[in-house]
Amino acid sequence: MADVYVAKKIAAILPPPAFSDIAKSSNDLINKDFYHAAAAQLEVKLKAPNGVNFTAKGTSAHDGPVSSSLEGKKALSNGISITQSWNTANLLSTKVELNDTLASGLKTEVLSNFKPDAGNQGQKVNFLFKQNNFHGRVFGDLKASGAVSAIADAVLSHEGFLVGGEVGYDVQKAAITKYSAAVGYTTPIYNAAITATNSLSVFSAAYYQKVNTAVEAGARATWDSKSQGAVGLELAAKYKIDPASFAKAKINNLGIASLAYNTKVNSGLTFGVGGSFDTQKLNESGHKLGTSFTFEG
């Protein structure tokens, strides 16, 4: 109990999560580390002697071509870093990050996209500001066509309670394009969140709990008021087998079940395998299997 009390006190003075992360624990449990989405995924992480971090990724889809990307990131002085990437869509991206450079708690990102065969693909400028009990973000988007739009969100916290909002704005049309809201409550053991997105038309309730040191469980219910469809329900659990491996499982209201296993083979290799199965049509095709390999050096 003493550890929980200390954790609560620490959380009370830390910045709250970003608006998109209010339900992060449950969303990560339900969405991450399930490997059936692609037939195979490969990621290689290397650090050069000069301090540049390289990341190469490749994905083989169940249907469609193989996609890949190469990224290099270099940390400079005074909280400045530069990231450049190139992918199989022939898109060259550059991102400059200034962390606490302009002001304490402020992170500024400047992004530019370019295609050698098509020219400028637009620029983005993002501002992320964190202080005790406050987390605000502004995302500015200048498209190659000249259209300018922005998205702003903010979250306030008090003793574990979270409340946040998001709004999108089109400069040319001088109109609000979307708005969202969320409330949540978080502790070191569990958290719950209710969100209303897509201009308050899609509602979601999520819950996550760390049952013990080895078991995590979560659930999410989603309802779209515009489609007037049934409520979507997802249940997920994670079991830590040992310090180097874990297993995950989830199922939704449509009877789609997913299983996954992840293990750190050694200091330089992490392996994952998973499958998705339609429990109502087990004798039919359509089930998906996937693998993931991550090499670090």
ABEGO torsion letter per residue (X at the ends): XAAAAAAAAAAAABBBBBAAAAAAAAAAAAABGBAAABABBBBBBBBBAAGBBBBBBBBBBABEBBBBBBBBBBBBBGGBBBBBBBBAAGBBBBBBBBBGAABBGBBBBBBBBBBAAAEBAEBBBBBBBBBBGBBBBBBBBBBAAGBBBBBBBBBBBBGGBBBBBBBBBBAAAGBBABBBBBBBBBBAABBBBBBBBGGGABBBBBBBBBABAABBBBBBBBBBAAAGBBBBBBBBBBBBABAABBBBBBBBAAGBBBBBBBBBABAABBBBBBBBBBAABAABBGBBBBBBBBBBX
